[in-house]
Amino acid sequence: MSKSSSLKKHPENRSDAILTGKYLPYNLFSAEEWASFRADTPLTLTFDEVKRLRSIGDPIDLQEVQRIYLSLSRLLSSHVESSQRLFQQRCSFLQMKDTVKTPFIIGIAGSVAVGKSTTARILQELLKRWPSSPKVDLVTTDGFLYPNAILRARNRMERKGFPDSYDTRALLRFLSDIKTGLRHVKAPLYSHLTYDILKGEHIIIDRPDILIVEGVNVLQVNTLPRDGKAVPFVSDFFDFSIYIDATTDNIHKWYLERFMRLRETAFQNPQSFFHHYADMSPGKARNIAEGLWSNINLRNLEENILPTRPRAGFILQKGPNHMVEKVALRKL
């Protein structure tokens, strides 16, 4: 039996109570306790690889990979192996032959600027390097956003990232095809440079062993109809789900820092959707970023993203320096 610890409540994060209290559905661990579960899992990434995989403003390093992500990789390995054994047992029970195991799908959710993309890419590289060398693909739900032309026509550009800005039917159809075991399933691509869907461009997902699906609202529950019609949720297709957590104050700080850094880098590209911010004074640009945070990203976090946290099977709670301080794993 491993020793678990309690998480302290952060007063600046009003709903942090989900990780406190007597009757929790989670086992709670400090980062140091969680690191011990790495056991003999080898570190297969180099410093340069981690530097390449991390998003702008995310300071994750090799020590953090060793401390948090090797143990998580080991845990996911056990879940995938258990899923494969159950699949074989079911095939034997049903006397089914020549049936292909469908991909094990991992969902990663959390706010903008919290580090979802970095976590997804790090896990993809670690899982690909297991001794069995499984095929691991990664899809972001950005590709399932409606094109800007449609959002403008519906007067929803300022709701980009909210649940109603996604083509949920297309996303559900994609996940259904994956879980059906179809080959060569297409997922649309998104450009953060042009801030829009790349028309006619796709990534092809061809029966990977593991598929990682990353996005702010992947744990979102749809509005239920009143006619009794069955409605699937995106998370229904997940075999394991992860929520990247931090206090609202910290996410706010990281968002502003990232915006100001992008202003000096990616926004300088004349093709960037946000190029007009590059020539603004730092003060004016920061005011713009504050407005985008308050009117869009904070609202989306409080109304749609944060309420889905208790639906996750695994929670990584980050501290002020972007490093994981606490870990919560849903009990079996």
Buried (B, 14 or more C-beta within 10 A) or exposed (E): EEEBBEBEEBEEBEEBEBBEEEEBEBBBBBBEBBBEBBEEBEEBBEEEBBEEBBBEBBEBBBEBBBBBBBBBBBBBBEBBEEBEEEBEEEBEEEEEEEEEBBBBBBBBBBBBBBBBBBBBBBBBBBBBBBEEEBBBBBBBBBBBBBBBEBBEEEEBBEBBBBBEBBBBEBBBEBBBBBBEEBEEBEBBBBBBBBBBBBEEEEBEBEBBBBBBBBBBBBBBBEEEEEEEEEEEBBBEBBBBBBBBBBBBEBBBBBBBBBBBEBBEEBBBEEEBBBBEBBEBEEEEBBEBBBEBBEEBBBBBBBEBBBBBBBBBBBBBBBBEEBBBBBBBBBEE
